[in-house]
Amino acid sequence: MKQAQTAGTLNFNIRYGQMTMALVAQAAIHQMRQRLGEPFSQWDASHYNAPHRDRLRQQYEDLPDKLRQEGIEPTKLDFRFR
């Protein structure tokens, strides 16, 4: 009987972890949309190849330094624009 309880607990923890990661992703997307402003904040998945690359570049270039200034320690984050 104890194995069944353990398996149920593990499944619950996995599911809880998945839901937590989905909420974190939604929060990150929301924050990014706020920072980008219009018209990008209203785009959905069907919008690709943003016409104003420089605006996106400003948000992502030197991102680790920007995050440190906000008190966030980035680990292995590096965005490069070519």
N, C-alpha and C positions, 0 to 999 in steps of 0.2 A: 504494500500500500504506500510505503514511503517513496518508492520510485515514481509512482504516478503523481504524487504531490510535487516532487522535485521537477519532473518533466513539465508539469503545469506551471510551476513557478518560473522555470527557464523560458517557456513560451511567452508568459506574461512579460517578463523582463525584456525579451527580444522585441516584442510588440511595442512596449512602452518606449524602448530606445528608438525604434523606427518613427514613432509619432513625435518624439522629442526632436529628432533630426529634421523632420519635415517642418516643425514649427521654427526651428533655428533658420532653416533655408528661407522660409517665408519672411521672417524678420529681416534677414540680410537683403533679400530682394526689395522689400519695402524701403529699407534705409537707402539702398542704392538708387531707387527711383526718386526718392526725395532729393537726393544730392544732384542727380542729373537734371532735374527740372523738365520743363516742357520743351519739345513735344515728346521726348523720350520716356517720360514717366507714365505715359498712357499707352505705350506700345505693348503688344502682346507677342507671342512666339512667332507670328507670321512676319514680323519685321526683322530683316537681316541686313547686313552691310550698311551700318549707320552712315548717313551722308555727312555728318559732322564728326569725323574721326578725332579732330583736335580736342573736342569737348570731352570725349571719352578718354583720350590720352591724359588729359589733366587729372582725371580721377584715379587712373591706375599707375601712371609712371611714378616711380619712387614711393610706391604704396607702403613698403615696410617702414620707411621713415615717417610717413604720414600717420601710420598706425601707432608707432612709438610715441609721437607727439600727443596722441589721444590716450596714452597709457595702456596700449595693447601691444603685447610682445608677439610679433609675427614669427612663425616658424616655417621656414622653407616656402615663403611666398615671394614670387618674383614674376612680374608681368613685363614683357618686353614688346615694344612696338617696332616694326620694321618698315 
